[in-house]
Amino acid sequence: IRQIVYFYGNLGLNESYVSTILSVKDVGKTYESAGNSLTVLHRINFDVEAASAVSIVGPSGSGKTTLLGLCAGLDRASTGSIVLNGICLDTLGEDDRAGVRNQYVGFIFQNFQLLPTLTALENVRVPLELRGERNSRNRALELLDKVGLADRSHHYPLQLSGGEQQRVSIARAFSNSPRILFADEPTGNLDAETSDTIERLLFDLNKDMGTTLVLVTHDMDLAFKTQRIIRMKGGAVVSDEVTQPKEL
Ligand code: ADP
């Protein structure tokens, strides 16, 4: 992207050049179980610009987590279309969606989802190994160092505080240098001070590496630190506003 922007910049086109990394068009989701069907998302539309930071907010049950999962390719939309980094996810099977996730996507969960029987280092190393990365140990150590946890690499999740566990999960989410990071309530289980550390880390990665951030959050302080807030209610988008991001 930087090269493309540089190229167009040289042509004097940089102001008109906007790259869309995520495009959500008329997306709906209906869960079917035991003969019942429940539609939880209705005709959702938005685009996300590459390297931006966007928050999705709304009451519990409004469909935020479901929407995030569809955008990240964890599940498939029932109707409409999602294009992620130029790849249309609509007809891809689970294996192909996993391939897209491995290549372009990072995901952070509220409850960290680290494997309890593996050390911090191993938790970060597993996805690197799965991708066939040769120097996975050193790369995992580098990533842990980036989140300030080099000295905790041999600790197991239960030996780490909530904030430290979330930092390990951020290191893991960054193991594939994702173009886009989805975070579902990344600070939901953390105290205020620890939340600040995690927010800084996410926004630093957004600024330094140009990683697009799409956050689901209840925390309006966090939401106002992004450039845009999408509000949901009852499975629909009720507002979509560009904000003046607050200083961290
Ligand atoms: P939010 O993240 O805004 O709290 P969710 O996306 O978790 O909302 O949930 C939206 C609605 O979808 C809720 O009514 C929830 O019960 C329902 N839901 C979520 N996942 C499933 C599922 N796998 N099967 C059936 N219903 C689900």
Boltz pocket constraint, residues with backbone or C-beta under 6 A from the ligand:
constraints:
  - pocket:
      binder: B
      contacts: [[A, 31], [A, 33], [A, 38], [A, 40], [A, 58], [A, 59], [A, 60], [A, 61], [A, 62], [A, 63], [A, 64], [A, 65], [A, 66], [A, 67]]
      max_distance: 6.0
